Amino acid sequence: EFNWQAAVTNTTPVAAYRGAGRPEAIHLVERILDVAADEIGMDPVEIRRKNYIPPDAFPFTTKGKVTYDSGEYAKALDRVLDAADYAELRAEQAARRERGDPVQLGIGVSVFVEITTGGAFAEDATVEVHPDGTVTVLTGTSPHGQGHATAWAMLASEHLGIPVDLITVKHGDTDLVPRGAGTMGSRSLQTGGVAVHQAALELVELARRRAADVLEAGVDDLEVAQGAVRVRGTD
């Protein structure tokens, strides 16, 4: 149960620039945990740790009928705490409060599972290698500043063994890309990137099969390295 009041003004100093919705919901949950931790005298980190889904409970279906497939949340939290030297921060905070320091120290903790893919779980990608050794990646995502061209080129380069500077990523041209779900909901790498990854793997497998006929070798004896297909163990 909750109560609320809305105030409408044109003079607010800070406002959301888009209606994502999740920040408001997460803020409510995090504040509940902070208040609960304060009331029972528990560290805000520990009350969150106690409410994690443990690794051996996955796949886990919530009361809202959402299924989580996997996760090691405590391990991720511990890495953040170590990087921030959380124990030292808490000690410094306590010391400042005890001596009435005019500059106090606030420590905020927020842990949540981000919802990504925006409900669009499929994406298209094509990877083409040209006779001059260059590569073209066609993607159904539509970047607007996120750096997809760099990331997609790196994914293709990793599997093809071709330098990133020889790889061109194209998007948004309906003459070249017949389908695409675009960019929204933090989905690009999970779907668009995976599509490029899969297309590159399939291209490598096709190249190995064709090279096997030419080299008169078994497919399993071939590898892709430095942009070429060769028999393993040879230069």
Disulfide bonds with the S-S distance in Angstrom:
none
